[in-house]
Amino acid sequence: MNAPPSLYKPTFRTATDLLVVHCSATRPTHDIGVKEITHWHVQRGFDTVGYHYVIRRNGTVETGRPETAVGAHVKGHNSRSIGICVAGGLDAGGKPANTFTAAQFAALGQLLDDLRKLYPDARILGHRDLSPDRNGDGVISPDEFIKACPSFDVAAWLSGRELAG
């Protein structure tokens, strides 16, 4: 039986090397936040929401797990990362697509700026960038992605904006 969120007892991270951007894999008309994702994650057997932050369609940043807690958002990297989920990531037909709003990108940029001040050595990347390098060439290419998440190239987006700090 799953513990209610009020009984959630986090395990705390001892280091933060990664800031990982995710998407909720929902259509543009589906505005969801921490409450809905917590429900989905509890149904999957998690104690609570796996992400530390969720950015709604209107750019509102909601807090999920405590920032100091180990997340449940990317297998093999949770103990050293913070997970940020941006609502959306699918087109109207259910295919992976960059369907995020300008408000979401602005909020994501500000959140990453704030987190980089706290964790200056942490790398920022998308969930898909943590897929295995199946051909061993040192590059995770699109044909190696386990999933499209977050449905945009985080490195390319970052190169188009200057991170503060």
C-alpha positions as CSV (number, residue, x, y, z in Angstrom):
1,M,0.0,0.0,0.0
2,N,1.3,3.4,-0.9
3,A,1.9,6.0,1.8
4,P,-0.1,9.2,1.6
5,P,2.1,12.2,0.6
6,S,1.9,13.5,4.2
7,L,3.8,10.3,5.3
8,Y,6.5,10.6,2.6
9,K,9.9,10.3,4.2
10,P,12.6,11.5,1.7
11,T,16.1,10.2,1.4
12,F,18.4,13.2,1.0
13,R,20.9,13.7,-1.9
14,T,24.6,14.2,-0.9
15,A,25.6,15.8,-4.2
16,T,23.9,17.4,-7.2
17,D,25.7,16.8,-10.5
18,L,22.7,17.0,-12.9
19,L,19.7,19.2,-13.5
20,V,17.5,17.1,-15.7
21,V,14.7,18.5,-17.8
22,H,11.7,16.3,-18.5
23,C,8.2,16.6,-20.1
24,S,4.9,15.2,-18.9
25,A,4.2,13.7,-22.3
26,T,0.8,15.3,-22.4
27,R,-1.0,17.2,-25.2
28,P,-1.1,21.0,-25.3
29,T,-4.7,21.1,-24.1
30,H,-3.9,19.1,-21.0
31,D,-2.7,21.5,-18.2
32,I,-1.3,19.5,-15.4
33,G,0.8,20.1,-12.4
34,V,2.2,18.5,-9.3
35,K,-1.2,17.2,-8.1
36,E,-1.9,15.3,-11.3
37,I,1.6,13.9,-11.6
38,T,1.7,12.9,-8.0
39,H,-1.5,10.9,-8.6
40,W,0.1,9.2,-11.7
41,H,3.3,8.4,-9.8
42,V,1.5,7.0,-6.8
43,Q,-0.5,4.8,-9.1
44,R,2.8,3.5,-10.5
45,G,4.1,2.7,-6.9
46,F,6.1,5.8,-6.1
47,D,5.7,7.3,-2.6
48,T,5.0,10.8,-4.2
49,V,5.8,12.8,-7.3
50,G,9.1,11.9,-8.7
51,Y,10.1,15.4,-9.9
52,H,11.4,18.3,-7.8
53,Y,9.6,20.9,-9.9
54,V,6.8,21.0,-12.4
55,I,6.2,23.9,-14.8
56,R,2.6,24.3,-15.8
57,R,1.4,25.6,-19.2
58,N,1.1,29.2,-17.9
59,G,4.7,29.1,-16.6
60,T,3.8,28.6,-12.9
61,V,6.5,26.6,-11.2
62,E,5.2,24.1,-8.7
63,T,7.4,22.4,-6.1
64,G,7.2,18.6,-6.0
65,R,9.7,16.6,-3.9
66,P,11.8,18.6,-1.6
67,E,14.8,19.9,-3.6
68,T,17.2,18.2,-1.2
69,A,15.5,14.8,-1.6
70,V,16.5,12.0,-4.0
71,G,14.1,12.2,-6.9
72,A,12.4,9.4,-8.9
73,H,12.7,10.8,-12.5
74,V,15.7,9.1,-14.3
75,K,16.8,5.6,-13.5
76,G,20.5,5.4,-12.5
77,H,20.8,9.2,-11.8
78,N,18.3,10.1,-9.2
79,S,20.7,10.2,-6.3
80,R,22.7,13.0,-7.8
81,S,20.1,15.0,-9.8
82,I,17.2,17.4,-9.6
83,G,14.3,16.7,-11.9
84,I,12.3,19.4,-13.6
85,C,9.1,18.4,-15.6
86,V,7.6,20.8,-18.1
87,A,3.9,20.1,-18.8
88,G,3.4,19.1,-22.4
89,G,5.7,17.5,-25.0
90,L,3.1,15.8,-27.2
91,D,1.2,17.3,-30.2
92,A,-2.5,17.0,-30.6
93,G,-2.1,13.6,-32.2
94,G,0.0,12.2,-29.3
95,K,3.4,12.4,-31.0
96,P,6.5,13.9,-29.3
97,A,6.7,17.6,-30.1
98,N,8.0,20.9,-28.7
99,T,4.6,22.2,-27.7
100,F,5.8,24.3,-24.8
101,T,4.7,27.9,-24.2
102,A,6.9,31.0,-24.1
103,A,5.9,31.3,-20.4
104,Q,7.1,27.8,-19.8
105,F,10.5,28.4,-21.4
106,A,10.8,31.7,-19.5
107,A,10.0,29.9,-16.2
108,L,12.4,27.0,-17.1
109,G,15.2,29.5,-17.8
110,Q,14.7,31.3,-14.5
111,L,14.5,28.1,-12.5
112,L,17.7,26.8,-14.1
113,D,19.4,30.2,-13.4
114,D,18.4,29.9,-9.8
115,L,19.5,26.2,-9.5
116,R,22.8,26.9,-11.1
117,K,23.6,29.5,-8.4
118,L,23.1,26.7,-5.8
119,Y,24.7,23.9,-7.9
120,P,27.3,25.7,-10.1
121,D,29.0,22.5,-11.3
122,A,25.8,20.7,-12.3
123,R,25.3,19.9,-15.9
124,I,21.9,20.7,-17.5
125,L,20.5,18.2,-19.9
126,G,17.3,16.5,-21.1
127,H,16.1,13.1,-19.9
128,R,16.8,11.7,-23.4
129,D,20.4,12.8,-23.1
130,L,20.9,10.1,-20.4
131,S,20.0,7.3,-22.8
132,P,22.7,4.7,-23.3
133,D,25.4,5.2,-26.0
134,R,24.5,2.0,-27.8
135,N,27.1,2.4,-30.6
136,G,29.9,3.5,-28.2
137,D,30.8,6.7,-30.2
138,G,30.6,9.0,-27.2
139,V,27.5,10.7,-28.5
140,I,23.8,10.0,-27.6
141,S,22.2,10.4,-31.0
142,P,18.4,10.5,-31.7
143,D,18.4,6.9,-32.9
144,E,19.7,5.9,-29.4
145,F,17.1,7.9,-27.3
146,I,15.1,5.6,-25.1
147,K,12.3,8.2,-25.2
148,A,12.0,11.7,-26.7
149,C,11.6,13.4,-23.3
150,P,11.6,16.4,-23.1
151,S,10.7,16.7,-26.8
152,F,13.2,19.4,-27.5
153,D,17.0,19.6,-27.5
154,V,18.0,21.1,-24.2
155,A,21.6,21.8,-25.2
156,A,20.5,23.7,-28.4
157,W,17.9,25.7,-26.4
158,L,20.6,26.6,-23.7
159,S,23.0,27.7,-26.4
160,G,20.4,30.2,-27.6
161,R,20.1,31.8,-24.2
162,E,22.7,32.9,-21.7
163,L,22.4,31.4,-18.3
164,A,22.8,33.9,-15.5
165,G,25.4,33.4,-12.8
